[in-house]
Amino acid sequence: MSESGALHLSTGLHGKTIDKDQLDSTVEQWHGETLRESIKRFEHFITLQLGLKKGMKVLDVGCGIGGPLREIARFSSTEITGLNNNANQISRGKELISLAGLSEQCNFIEGDFMNMPFPDNTFDAAYAIEATIHAPDVLGAYREIYRVLKPGQYFALDELCLTDKFDPNNTKHKNIKAEIELGCGLPDVRSTRECIQAMKDAGFEVIFAKDLAEDSDCPWYHEIDPGHFSLKSISTSRVGHLLTRAIVGTLEFLRIAPKGCNRLFSILQTASHGLLTGSREQIFTVTFFVLGRKPLKESEI
């Protein structure tokens, strides 16, 4: 798989700051590009890196409600199976693929990506977008993906990682890491080097690995930075945060909103602060991309 062409043209990422009906994503935007355009660009990037073609059977690992699944299916004309352990998300995902006219092309399976309900060598390609960051054992997750992928085929990974600039002996860095883990409900966040090594240990040949944010002229957090104010971003400004906290607290006090909503809002703000600060300090990236290939024969490793 070439590092030119699509790799140069497409830079994006996935996270948790936009409408879930769009796709569970934060996105690197180029100047003059809308959020939706940048999301699609990233999904098309994955499609091109995997070399997807009509008739191929593709696995979306930890698919959420299937935002990327729907766009990649439309763009590539492939058959995509979304794997998710959340029944409610699967139910919503099925509604959305039906509305999109993709029910014949896409489907969802409830299951654990640590123990996938598929035979060996089932899929022609696989991708995971900010999913395996939640794995209790990332090597085990990558080995499962390796198992169900056909020999010679590709796995595209988009992951949240610590960069080489993270210093485990730096108190500020450790606090930022803790905020990200607490706020996002994550196990120990891995470094980019650990991510690459786990892919290799699982058996993959690593074709390409890069922090895609390095090529972007507009940081992913630009629109949600509390210090950035515009009519579009008022909800994520400091004023917007204060108003939202006041509204959530009032609704919970009046028992209009469920108990715990204010606590949840605080956790999400912790996550936001950690992600923003970590990205500004360049010790954390939300857009580390790895392309791996399962060798045709074990002797290739």
Secondary structure in CASP SS format (residue, H / E / C, confidence):
PFRMAT SS
TARGET T0000
AUTHOR 0000-0000-0000
METHOD secondary structure of the structure
MODEL  1
M C 1.00
S C 1.00
E C 1.00
S C 1.00
G C 1.00
A H 1.00
L H 1.00
H H 1.00
L H 1.00
S C 1.00
T C 1.00
G C 1.00
L C 1.00
H C 1.00
G C 1.00
K C 1.00
T C 1.00
I C 1.00
D C 1.00
K C 1.00
D C 1.00
Q C 1.00
L C 1.00
D C 1.00
S C 1.00
T C 1.00
V C 1.00
E C 1.00
Q C 1.00
W C 1.00
H C 1.00
G C 1.00
E C 1.00
T C 1.00
L H 1.00
R H 1.00
E H 1.00
S H 1.00
I H 1.00
K H 1.00
R H 1.00
F H 1.00
E H 1.00
H H 1.00
F H 1.00
I H 1.00
T H 1.00
L H 1.00
Q H 1.00
L H 1.00
G C 1.00
L C 1.00
K C 1.00
K C 1.00
G C 1.00
M C 1.00
K E 1.00
V E 1.00
L E 1.00
D E 1.00
V E 1.00
G C 1.00
C C 1.00
G C 1.00
I C 1.00
G C 1.00
G H 1.00
P H 1.00
L H 1.00
R H 1.00
E H 1.00
I H 1.00
A H 1.00
R H 1.00
F H 1.00
S H 1.00
S C 1.00
T C 1.00
E E 1.00
I E 1.00
T E 1.00
G E 1.00
L E 1.00
N E 1.00
N C 1.00
N C 1.00
A H 1.00
N H 1.00
Q H 1.00
I H 1.00
S H 1.00
R H 1.00
G H 1.00
K H 1.00
E H 1.00
L H 1.00
I H 1.00
S H 1.00
L H 1.00
A C 1.00
G C 1.00
L C 1.00
S C 1.00
E C 1.00
Q C 1.00
C E 1.00
N E 1.00
F E 1.00
I E 1.00
E E 1.00
G C 1.00
D E 1.00
F C 1.00
M C 1.00
N E 1.00
M C 1.00
P C 1.00
F C 1.00
P C 1.00
D C 1.00
N C 1.00
T C 1.00
F E 1.00
D E 1.00
A E 1.00
A E 1.00
Y E 1.00
A E 1.00
I E 1.00
E C 1.00
A C 1.00
T H 1.00
I H 1.00
H H 1.00
A C 1.00
P C 1.00
D C 1.00
V H 1.00
L H 1.00
G H 1.00
A H 1.00
Y H 1.00
R H 1.00
E H 1.00
I H 1.00
Y H 1.00
R H 1.00
V H 1.00
L E 1.00
K E 1.00
P E 1.00
G E 1.00
Q E 1.00
Y E 1.00
F E 1.00
A E 1.00
L E 1.00
D E 1.00
E E 1.00
L E 1.00
C E 1.00
L E 1.00
T C 1.00
D C 1.00
K C 1.00
F C 1.00
D C 1.00
P C 1.00
N C 1.00
N C 1.00
T H 1.00
K H 1.00
H H 1.00
K H 1.00
N H 1.00
I H 1.00
K H 1.00
A H 1.00
E H 1.00
I H 1.00
E H 1.00
L H 1.00
G H 1.00
C H 1.00
G C 1.00
L C 1.00
P C 1.00
D C 1.00
V C 1.00
R C 1.00
S E 1.00
T H 1.00
R H 1.00
E H 1.00
C H 1.00
I H 1.00
Q H 1.00
A H 1.00
M H 1.00
K H 1.00
D H 1.00
A C 1.00
G C 1.00
F C 1.00
E E 1.00
V E 1.00
I E 1.00
F E 1.00
A E 1.00
K E 1.00
D E 1.00
L H 1.00
A H 1.00
E H 1.00
D H 1.00
S C 1.00
D C 1.00
C C 1.00
P C 1.00
W C 1.00
Y C 1.00
H H 1.00
E H 1.00
I H 1.00
D C 1.00
P C 1.00
G C 1.00
H C 1.00
F C 1.00
S C 1.00
L C 1.00
K C 1.00
S C 1.00
I H 1.00
S H 1.00
T H 1.00
S C 1.00
R H 1.00
V H 1.00
G H 1.00
H H 1.00
L H 1.00
L H 1.00
T H 1.00
R H 1.00
A H 1.00
I H 1.00
V H 1.00
G H 1.00
T H 1.00
L H 1.00
E H 1.00
F H 1.00
L C 1.00
R C 1.00
I C 1.00
A C 1.00
P C 1.00
K C 1.00
G C 1.00
C H 1.00
N H 1.00
R H 1.00
L H 1.00
F H 1.00
S H 1.00
I H 1.00
L H 1.00
Q H 1.00
T H 1.00
A H 1.00
S H 1.00
H H 1.00
G H 1.00
L H 1.00
L H 1.00
T H 1.00
G H 1.00
S H 1.00
R H 1.00
E C 1.00
Q C 1.00
I C 1.00
F E 1.00
T E 1.00
V E 1.00
T E 1.00
F E 1.00
F E 1.00
V E 1.00
L E 1.00
G E 1.00
R E 1.00
K C 1.00
P C 1.00
L C 1.00
K C 1.00
E H 1.00
S H 1.00
E H 1.00
I C 1.00
END
